[in-house]
Amino acid sequence: MNDDAPLLKISDLRTHFFTRAGVVKSVNGISLEVRQGETLAVVGESGSGKSVTSLSVMRLIDAPGRIVSGSITLRTKQGGHLDVTQCSEKEMRRVRGNDIAMVFQEPMTSLNPAYTAGNQIAEAVMLHQRKSQREAWAVAAHTLELVGIPAPEKRLHEFPHQMSGGMRQRVMIAIALSSKPAMLIADEPTTALDVTIQAQILDLLRTLQSELNMGILLITHNLGVVAEMASRVAVMYAGQIVEQGAVADVFRRPRHPYTMGLLASLPRRTESGRLEAIPGNVPSPFAMPAGCKFAPRCRYAVASCSEGEPPLYEAGGGQVSRCFRWSEL
């Protein structure tokens, strides 16, 4: 691998959960790449495996789950490359927050309510940058200013419950960026925020990405956010990638029935005034259908769709589709 190699390369990743009721294949053979300065969005319904993918990259999967196969190659800030699936927990503590950082979905459960914002940012700085407490607090104040928090010196001494939802999310981003990681994972960074604050957080991520030249893996179910933020998109269903390509191409010319269903279900002005919906439900993780996992809900399914699992087909223009009939759609 050379300096043009991806910041993050996931190859045939499989993360399973071993429960008394059976094995749940939450992530079942996905491959992704994120390059420097690029935003790759991963979309899909709840339960599709998006968040488990991000937690796998950070090596934060707890029992009864584990990564059973595949590789996750990370390009470090020093220019080296390491497979995080092979790292010890001690090595991962050095990598997390330093080479790759994550903004979690709900800041109120991710921030420690017993510590001030300054304590929590400074802790990350002292751990990864070996700075003194005084230096770390100076970095914390600068980082809060960087993420657009007014009066940062004052906010350093506030607890999470004293802040609004948008402010807490900014503190989470500040913690993630305090050591200037090359790669950022943002898991539903605007969930539960009002529309105005959502726009501010997205603008902030774009600005910081431009300044720091980060790669971003954006986990979301909001297709509007994908159109605004990402250059490429991967669509997940039942633990697999069913379509991937440039955002403009996938949105203009989807090559998988599930992607078509997601786009058709977006709110829009119609004569009937009714929203379209994808029929049926996501299959039970303990009773996955044979063949194509989307076939029971697919209007284009034929008998052969249930006989074998489709591979990822090259669908032209850099798009790939996990559909036997992609060329007919």
GIKATA-V680536 format. One record per pair of residues at least 12 apart in sequence whose ideal C-beta (glycine too) atoms are under 10 Angstrom apart, sorted by sequence separation. I is the first residue (numbers start at 1). J is the second residue. If there is no record, write none. Layout:
<<I;J> <I;J>>
This chain:
<<14;26> <15;27> <16;28> <30;42> <42;54> <71;83> <72;84> <73;85> <84;96> <122;134> <124;136> <125;137> <140;152> <141;153> <144;156> <155;167> <160;172> <189;201> <190;202> <218;230> <223;235> <232;244> <233;245> <243;255> <244;256> <251;263> <264;276> <265;277> <282;294> <283;295> <291;303> <292;304> <295;307> <310;322> <311;323> <313;325> <314;326> <315;327> <14;27> <15;28> <52;65> <59;72> <70;83> <71;84> <72;85> <73;86> <74;87> <82;95> <122;135> <123;136> <125;138> <126;139> <140;153> <141;154> <158;171> <173;186> <176;189> <189;202> <205;218> <216;229> <217;230> <220;233> <232;245> <233;246> <242;255> <243;256> <250;263> <263;276> <264;277> <265;278> <283;296> <291;304> <292;305> <309;322> <310;323> <311;324> <313;326> <13;27> <14;28> <56;70> <58;72> <71;85> <72;86> <119;133> <122;136> <125;139> <126;140> <141;155> <149;163> <172;186> <216;230> <232;246> <233;247> <242;256> <243;257> <245;259> <264;278> <280;294> <283;297> <291;305> <292;306> <295;309> <310;324> <312;326> <313;327> <315;329> <13;28> <14;29> <15;30> <52;67> <57;72> <70;85> <71;86> <72;87> <84;99> <121;136> <122;137> <124;139> <125;140> <140;155> <141;156> <155;170> <156;171> <186;201> <189;204> <190;205> <216;231> <218;233> <231;246> <232;247> <233;248> <235;250> <241;256> <242;257> <243;258> <244;259> <251;266> <261;276> <281;296> <282;297> <290;305> <291;306> <292;307> <295;310> <309;324> <310;325> <12;28> <13;29> <14;30> <56;72> <69;85> <84;100> <121;137> <122;138> <124;140> <137;153> <140;156> <155;171> <173;189> <186;202> <189;205> <202;218> <230;246> <231;247> <232;248> <233;249> <234;250> <242;258> <243;259> <261;277> <262;278> <278;294> <280;296> <281;297> <289;305> <290;306> <291;307> <292;308> <293;309> <294;310> <308;324> <310;326> <10;27> <12;29> <13;30> <57;74> <67;84> <68;85> <82;99> <119;136> <122;139> <123;140> <149;166> <150;167> <172;189> <217;234> <219;236> <230;247> <231;248> <232;249> <233;250> <242;259> <243;260> <261;278> <279;296> <280;297> <289;306> <290;307> <291;308> <292;309> <293;310> <307;324> <11;29> <12;30> <13;31> <67;85> <76;94> <118;136> <119;137> <121;139> <122;140> <125;143> <148;166> <149;167> <229;247> <232;250> <233;251> <260;278> <261;279> <279;297> <280;298> <290;308> <291;309> <292;310> <305;323> <11;30> <12;31> <13;32> <30;49> <53;72> <76;95> <80;99> <118;137> <121;140> <122;141> <124;143> <137;156> <148;167> <155;174> <186;205> <228;247> <235;254> <237;256> <243;262> <278;297> <279;298> <290;309> <291;310> <305;324> <10;30> <11;31> <120;140> <121;141> <147;167> <169;189> <209;229> <227;247> <235;255> <237;257> <238;258> <258;278> <278;298> <279;299> <289;309> <304;324> <305;325> <10;31> <11;32> <26;47> <27;48> <28;49> <32;53> <74;95> <77;98> <78;99> <119;140> <121;142> <122;143> <149;170> <169;190> <184;205> <226;247> <227;248> <235;256> <237;258> <257;278> <278;299> <288;309> <304;325> <9;31> <10;32> <11;33> <26;48> <27;49> <76;98> <77;99> <118;140> <121;143> <147;169> <148;170> <149;171> <152;174> <169;191> <202;224> <206;228> <236;258> <237;259> <301;323> <302;324> <9;32> <10;33> <24;47> <26;49> <27;50> <30;53> <34;57> <76;99> <77;100> <101;124> <117;140> <118;141> <121;144> <144;167> <147;170> <169;192> <202;225> <206;229> <235;258> <300;323> <301;324> <302;325> <8;32> <9;33> <10;34> <25;49> <26;50> <27;51> <75;99> <76;100> <116;140> <146;170> <147;171> <149;173> <166;190> <169;193> <184;208> <198;222> <201;225> <205;229> <223;247> <226;250> <227;251> <235;259> <237;261> <300;324> <301;325> <8;33> <9;34> <24;49> <26;51> <27;52> <32;57> <59;84> <74;99> <75;100> <147;172> <148;173> <149;174> <168;193> <184;209> <203;228> <226;251> <237;262> <298;323> <300;325> <6;32> <7;33> <8;34> <9;35> <26;52> <27;53> <30;56> <58;84> <59;85> <74;100> <97;123> <98;124> <118;144> <144;170> <147;173> <148;174> <165;191> <198;224> <199;225> <202;228> <203;229> <233;259> <300;326> <6;33> <7;34> <8;35> <26;53> <57;84> <97;124> <101;128> <117;144> <143;170> <144;171> <146;173> <147;174> <165;192> <166;193> <170;197> <177;204> <189;216> <198;225> <202;229> <223;250> <235;262> <298;325> <5;33> <6;34> <7;35> <24;52> <27;55> <56;84> <57;85> <59;87> <72;100> <96;124> <97;125> <143;171> <146;174> <147;175> <165;193> <166;194> <169;197> <173;201> <177;205> <180;208> <184;212> <223;251> <235;263> <294;322> <295;323> <300;328> <6;35> <7;36> <26;55> <27;56> <56;85> <59;88> <98;127> <99;128> <144;173> <145;174> <147;176> <164;193> <165;194> <169;198> <172;201> <189;218> <191;220> <199;228> <293;322> <294;323> <295;324> <300;329> <5;35> <6;36> <7;37> <8;38> <26;56> <59;89> <97;127> <98;128> <143;173> <144;174> <147;177> <164;194> <166;196> <167;197> <170;200> <182;212> <184;214> <185;215> <186;216> <187;217> <188;218> <189;219> <190;220> <191;221> <198;228> <292;322> <4;35> <5;36> <7;38> <96;127> <97;128> <98;129> <140;171> <143;174> <146;177> <166;197> <169;200> <170;201> <173;204> <177;208> <180;211> <181;212> <182;213> <183;214> <184;215> <185;216> <186;217> <187;218> <188;219> <189;220> <191;222> <292;323> <4;36> <6;38> <8;40> <59;91> <60;92> <96;128> <117;149> <142;174> <143;175> <146;178> <165;197> <166;198> <169;201> <173;205> <176;208> <180;212> <182;214> <183;215> <184;216> <185;217> <186;218> <187;219> <188;220> <190;222> <292;324> <3;36> <59;92> <94;127> <95;128> <141;174> <143;176> <164;197> <181;214> <182;215> <183;216> <184;217> <185;218> <186;219> <187;220> <188;221> <261;294> <291;324> <292;325> <6;40> <15;49> <27;61> <58;92> <59;93> <93;127> <94;128> <118;152> <122;156> <140;174> <143;177> <144;178> <166;200> <170;204> <177;211> <180;214> <181;215> <183;217> <184;218> <185;219> <186;220> <188;222> <258;292> <17;52> <26;61> <93;128> <117;152> <118;153> <121;156> <139;174> <140;175> <143;178> <166;201> <169;204> <173;208> <177;212> <190;225> <257;292> <258;293> <13;49> <16;52> <59;95> <60;96> <120;156> <142;178> <143;179> <189;225> <223;259> <256;292> <258;294> <261;297> <15;52> <58;95> <59;96> <118;155> <119;156> <143;180> <177;214> <188;225> <257;294> <261;298> <15;53> <27;65> <58;96> <117;155> <118;156> <119;157> <140;178> <166;204> <176;214> <256;294> <257;295> <260;298> <261;299> <13;52> <26;65> <31;70> <36;75> <58;97> <116;155> <117;156> <118;157> <120;159> <139;178> <186;225> <190;229> <223;262> <258;297> <260;299> <13;53> <15;55> <24;64> <27;67> <28;68> <29;69> <30;70> <31;71> <32;72> <33;73> <35;75> <116;156> <117;157> <118;158> <119;159> <120;160> <139;179> <189;229> <223;263> <257;297> <258;298> <260;300> <15;56> <23;64> <24;65> <27;68> <29;70> <34;75> <116;157> <117;158> <221;262> <257;298> <14;56> <58;100> <60;102> <116;158> <117;159> <136;178> <223;265> <224;266> <256;298> <257;299> <10;53> <13;56> <25;68> <27;70> <57;100> <58;101> <116;159> <117;160> <186;229> <223;266> <224;267> <257;300> <13;57> <17;61> <20;64> <58;102> <60;104> <115;159> <116;160> <238;282> <256;300> <257;301> <16;61> <17;62> <18;63> <19;64> <23;68> <57;102> <114;159> <115;160> <117;162> <237;282> <238;283> <10;56> <15;61> <17;63> <18;64> <19;65> <58;104> <113;159> <114;160> <116;162> <117;163> <237;283> <239;285> <10;57> <17;64> <18;65> <55;102> <112;159> <113;160> <238;285> <16;64> <17;65> <18;66> <54;102> <111;159> <112;160> <113;161> <257;305> <8;57> <16;65> <17;66> <54;103> <55;104> <111;160> <129;178> <239;288> <15;65> <16;66> <18;68> <54;104> <110;160> <111;161> <117;167> <121;171> <124;174> <125;175> <128;178> <129;179> <238;288> <242;292> <15;66> <16;67> <54;105> <109;160> <117;168> <120;171> <121;172> <124;175> <127;178> <128;179> <129;180> <238;289> <242;293> <14;66> <15;67> <16;68> <108;160> <111;163> <120;172> <123;175> <124;176> <126;178> <127;179> <128;180> <148;200> <240;292> <242;294> <14;67> <15;68> <16;69> <51;104> <107;160> <108;161> <117;170> <118;171> <121;174> <122;175> <124;177> <125;178> <128;181> <148;201> <240;293> <13;67> <14;68> <15;69> <51;105> <117;171> <120;174> <121;175> <124;178> <125;179> <147;201> <238;292> <239;293> <240;294> <256;310> <13;68> <14;69> <15;70> <108;163> <116;171> <117;172> <120;175> <121;176> <123;178> <124;179> <148;203> <237;292> <238;293> <13;69> <14;70> <107;163> <121;177> <122;178> <148;204> <237;293> <238;294> <12;69> <13;70> <108;165> <111;168> <117;174> <121;178> <147;204> <237;294> <256;313> <11;69> <12;70> <13;71> <107;165> <110;168> <111;169> <117;175> <120;178> <146;204> <147;205> <255;313> <11;70> <12;71> <13;72> <106;165> <107;166> <110;169> <148;207> <256;315> <10;70> <11;71> <107;167> <108;168> <111;171> <147;207> <148;208> <237;297> <255;315> <259;319> <10;71> <11;72> <107;168> <108;169> <110;171> <111;172> <146;207> <147;208> <254;315> <255;316> <9;71> <10;72> <11;73> <106;168> <107;169> <110;172> <146;208> <253;315> <255;317> <259;321> <9;72> <10;73> <106;169> <107;170> <253;316> <256;319> <258;321> <8;72> <9;73> <10;74> <105;169> <107;171> <108;172> <111;175> <253;317> <255;319> <256;320> <257;321> <258;322> <259;323> <8;73> <9;74> <104;169> <107;172> <110;175> <146;211> <250;315> <254;319> <255;320> <256;321> <258;323> <7;73> <8;74> <9;75> <103;169> <106;172> <107;173> <146;212> <249;315> <253;319> <255;321> <256;322> <257;323> <6;73> <7;74> <8;75> <103;170> <105;172> <249;316> <250;317> <254;321> <255;322> <256;323> <5;73> <6;74> <7;75> <104;172> <107;175> <242;310> <244;312> <249;317> <250;318> <255;323> <257;325> <6;75> <7;76> <103;172> <240;309> <243;312> <248;317> <249;318> <250;319> <256;325> <257;326> <260;329> <5;75> <7;77> <102;172> <103;173> <240;310> <242;312> <243;313> <245;315> <249;319> <255;325> <256;326> <259;329> <101;172> <103;174> <104;175> <241;312> <244;315> <245;316> <246;317> <250;321> <255;326> <1;73> <3;75> <9;81> <11;83> <13;85> <101;173> <103;175> <104;176> <240;312> <243;315> <245;317> <246;318> <254;326> <255;327> <257;329> <102;175> <103;176> <245;318> <246;319> <256;329> <1;75> <5;79> <7;81> <9;83> <10;84> <11;85> <101;175> <102;176> <103;177> <244;318> <245;319> <255;329> <6;81> <10;85> <101;176> <244;319> <245;320> <254;329> <3;79> <5;81> <8;84> <100;176> <101;177> <243;319> <244;320> <245;321> <253;329> <2;79> <101;178> <110;187> <243;320> <244;321> <97;175> <101;179> <242;320> <243;321> <244;322> <1;80> <2;81> <97;176> <101;180> <102;181> <241;320> <242;321> <243;322> <1;81> <97;177> <98;178> <99;179> <101;181> <241;321> <242;322> <243;323> <97;178> <98;179> <100;181> <101;182> <102;183> <103;184> <104;185> <105;186> <106;187> <241;322> <242;323> <97;179> <98;180> <99;181> <100;182> <101;183> <102;184> <103;185> <104;186> <105;187> <106;188> <107;189> <240;322> <96;179> <98;181> <99;182> <100;183> <101;184> <102;185> <103;186> <104;187> <105;188> <243;326> <97;181> <98;182> <99;183> <100;184> <101;185> <102;186> <103;187> <104;188> <105;189> <107;191> <108;192> <96;181> <100;185> <101;186> <102;187> <103;188> <104;189> <105;190> <106;191> <107;192> <237;322> <95;181> <103;189> <105;191> <106;192> <107;193> <232;318> <234;320> <235;321> <105;192> <235;322> <95;183> <8;99> <7;99> <8;100> <7;100> <103;201> <77;179> <103;205> <77;180> <77;181> <77;182> <76;182> <77;183> <75;182> <76;183> <74;182> <75;183> <74;183> <101;214> <103;216> <100;214> <105;219> <100;215> <102;217> <103;218> <103;219> <100;217> <102;219> <57;183> <58;185> <57;185> <58;187> <55;185> <54;185> <53;185> <54;186> <55;187> <54;187> <51;185> <53;187> <54;188> <51;187> <50;187> <51;188> <50;188> <75;215> <42;185> <39;184> <41;186> <42;187> <36;182> <36;183> <39;186> <34;183> <34;184> <34;185> <57;217> <54;217> <53;217> <54;218> <55;219> <54;219> <39;205> <53;219> <39;206> <50;217> <50;218> <51;219> <50;219> <39;209> <50;220> <38;209> <50;221> <37;209> <37;210> <48;221> <7;181> <8;182> <7;182> <8;183> <37;212> <38;213> <39;214> <40;215> <41;216> <42;217> <43;218> <44;219> <46;221> <7;183> <37;213> <38;214> <39;215> <40;216> <41;217> <42;218> <43;219> <44;220> <45;221> <6;183> <7;184> <8;185> <36;213> <37;214> <38;215> <39;216> <40;217> <41;218> <42;219> <43;220> <44;221> <36;214> <37;215> <38;216> <39;217> <40;218> <41;219> <42;220> <43;221> <36;215> <37;216> <38;217> <39;218> <40;219> <41;220> <42;221> <43;222> <34;214> <35;215> <43;223> <34;215> <41;222> <53;234> <33;215> <34;216> <41;223> <43;225> <34;217> <43;226> <53;236> <34;218> <41;225> <42;226> <50;234> <52;236> <32;217> <41;226> <40;226> <41;227> <50;236> <53;239> <39;226> <41;228> <43;230> <48;235> <49;236> <52;239> <41;229> <42;230> <48;236> <49;237> <53;241> <39;228> <41;230> <47;236> <48;237> <49;238> <50;239> <39;229> <40;230> <41;231> <42;232> <43;233> <44;234> <47;237> <48;238> <49;239> <39;230> <40;231> <41;232> <42;233> <43;234> <44;235> <45;236> <47;238> <48;239> <49;240> <38;230> <39;231> <40;232> <41;233> <42;234> <43;235> <44;236> <45;237> <47;239> <48;240> <49;241> <38;231> <39;232> <40;233> <41;234> <42;235> <43;236> <44;237> <45;238> <48;241> <37;231> <38;232> <39;233> <40;234> <41;235> <42;236> <43;237> <44;238> <48;242> <44;239> <35;231> <44;240> <35;232> <44;241> <34;232> <44;242> <33;232> <42;241> <32;232> <43;243> <33;234> <32;234> <42;244> <31;234> <30;234> <40;244> <7;213> <30;236> <41;247> <7;214> <8;215> <10;217> <40;247> <43;250> <7;215> <39;247> <6;215> <7;216> <8;217> <27;236> <30;239> <32;241> <41;250> <7;217> <28;238> <29;239> <30;240> <31;241> <48;258> <28;239> <29;240> <30;241> <33;244> <26;238> <27;239> <28;240> <29;241> <32;244> <25;238> <26;239> <27;240> <28;241> <31;244> <45;258> <25;239> <27;241> <30;244> <44;258> <24;239> <25;240> <44;259> <43;259> <45;261> <45;262> <44;262> <43;262> <16;239> <10;234> <15;239> <14;239> <10;241> <45;278> <47;281> <48;282> <47;282> <45;281> <46;282> <47;283> <49;285> <45;282> <47;284> <44;282> <47;285> <26;285> <24;284> <25;285> <28;288> <24;285> <22;284> <23;285> <24;286> <21;284> <22;285> <23;286> <25;288> <21;285> <22;286> <24;288> <21;286> <22;287> <28;293> <19;285> <19;286> <17;285> <16;285> <29;309> <28;309> <31;312> <30;312> <29;312> <31;320>>
